[in-house]
């Protein structure tokens, strides 16, 4: 029944979208509708890549027309009805040498301009700004290492509502490529991206910059870009990293240097104000409200909004007697340090003590857990004690 | 190949000492290369359909943006097992089926060198395939880390991953034994007078492929075993915190992976090199250079693996080296294409179904080869790695390449296997539906990749919708078209259609056309003398 409804729903959606597809617009800073080629890059490297691609495509097209023109000619002129007596030749040293040497020369000619671009892409020296990017399952973390925003760090999550993904609301123009906190960089400055991962291999890709670099857990990689236009540019994770691989996009706001300085100052101020005092003692309902919001961002993908999870890979939290309804230590340690060998990540660097205390308190009081188990309220100090 | 004349046509004179088994024993205890070849071909077609169903499930979800039918975790299982089943269950066993049937016939041998090991090589396949299939139903489902199974993601998977690892071990063992059999048969059992340079090119390409398999399958076994021990036995090969490195997995895997793709295409080159001369009524152009080009491709294939790793962050020198080495492979490949066209040139061409598939192979494989040259250029690969451009590239060379090459060979040799000419009209229907729907499915993926749509994505930005709709429609069309082949193959098998002569095709050359159609159960018990 559910499947039937889904088919009918898709059919209706398809009919509707056929009418509505005329209204799909190009994504600003992202793919155009039915785009055929690489995007118009805003960095010199991206434009080099576009040029290389056009050059190679043209050479390949010319060779293709030559070779298959010959074959089509042969199909027409040498078919048995028209050419009943086949020739007998089966070698020709001169021709064979020619069609080995000439392609060799062509390949060398292609490799020369490509070499220049490879070397340029790898040169991350003399950067104006360095940003450390960390891949998580399933979001990006950004930390400014130097410059006016040094010390600013935040997580960047997909902000497309679940409703749009599940087909209960129309999809926006930046569907799947919009985030809550974009990376902000100044225009015309060489930005070095230092990349790592918290768990599995991810890849940071922004097509308009001509940038893609794998993020390796336990290692640092780097790449760079110099954006020459102000605007917002979008990319996506480009290395299979688990269930929400398609749901961890990248958004980069390229702004003027003045705007960047202003943004950096306001970020630092906000961080100072928002920093939670771990010795504060909270009321239960405040913790639960805060925890619900944390849960909705960080936990719902696996453990589900109803706390049922998807056992055995994603355990249920509702009614769980091993961690959630047990004394607080195990659950705090698991949220802090993860569960090695499973998809449960360590959140010690992603969430502060207050956020961890809040989300644990939420799980202990949500669904059917309210009024059961031990330690229904966890304070930030409890988390800090176990770090 | 230089034309082969035969001194006398061998009848089934050599007496068979053993009883000829019937019923299930004939198949379970088979040692006859024709029976084993038939089983390989039937098994691989079944796997083609199973892998195809998985692809259609993928394309169903991707018909429109949003998650309509499957959660992403299940979707990733479909894409992963589609790859594993097609590569290890469909393409590789099908080529071994062709080898088993045709190599002894083409070299004038009575059977393969190791007939009993041949039996084991085949019967391991259903075991491996069962592990793959059953893995969907264990807790946590099948492997969802891609057919490439990169660590550390593959270390997070449930028991389905272990099923896939053991499946790969078993199928790999089958390939290794098959390769040993082919090498020994080709080197030791050629009929007197059939020197290496008089052998049909199909035997050459399989000989070279067999050496590739011997070299690379143990490497794959090592890679997946390291995954197994990291998962269960406390090793830390891929864990940086303990001194390991995830990139180590990629190096070991792709050292297998790159020659593997040549394993999957070289036998097709051999088939095309038989079909094109037959329907051009003209000898293959440049036999010697074809042999050298195949060997060059095989050797080069060991030296280029890291072009699959251009975004992992290797030093600039390595990036440049792998780019240059990969671009070089275009040269011997181009030589082969030119040789096939030169074979057709001033021949006397007819266009029965095998020739249609062979011509389509040359045309569409070259497109895949060109996109391969384009992505060999590292800066371009940085832009399109892990996008639909890569998917387009490898489906052009593996479906339009390997699969169409196999269809050319199947139509060419079905008269010899079954004693019946297949229905030519249906064959042409199968061909035209396949070539058109194939392009409808995969050509738009080039655009999607250039525009930035990543691969292994269960959902996508709305701007990508139209090309995804076209690809999904093409995929269903292509899938259903393969049922035409199933129908006409079964018809020929069951004895319907025009009886086929020994020389089933006017221009066909080779020892296999000197024996009756269908080929008698025992052939060449007395080796022919080749001039």
Interface residues (C-beta under 8 A of the other chain):
Chain A: X3 X6 X9 X10 X13 X14 X17 X21 X24 X26 X27 X30 X31 X32 X33 X34 X35 X36 X37 X38 X39 X45 X46 X48 X49 X52 X53 X56 X57 X60 X63 X64 X67 X68 X70 X71 X74 X75 X78 X79 X80 X83 X84 X85 X86 X87 X88 X89 X90 X91 X92 X95 X96 X99 X100 X103 X104 X107 X110 X111 X114 X115 X117 X118 X119 X121 X122 X164 X165 X166 X167 X171 X173 X174 X175 X176 X177 X199 X200 X201 X203 X205 X207 X210 X211 X212 X213 X214 X216 X217 X218 X219 X221 X222 X235 X236 X237 X238 X239 X240 X241 X242 X243 X244 X245 X246 X247 X310 X312 X313 X341 X342 X343
Chain B: X63 X64 X65 X66 X67 X68 X69 X71 X72 X73 X76 X139 X140 X144 X145 X146 X150 X152 X153 X155 X156 X158 X231 X239 X240 X241 X245 X246 X247 X280 X281 X282 X283 X284 X285 X286 X287 X288 X289 X311 X312 X313 X315 X316 X319 X320 X323 X324 X327 X328 X330 X331 X334 X335 X337 X338 X341 X342 X343 X344 X345 X346 X347 X348 X349 X350 X351 X359 X362 X363 X366 X367 X370 X373 X374 X377 X378 X379 X380 X382 X383 X385 X386 X387 X447 X450 X451 X452 X453 X454 X456 X457 X458 X459 X460 X461 X462 X463 X464 X465 X466 X467
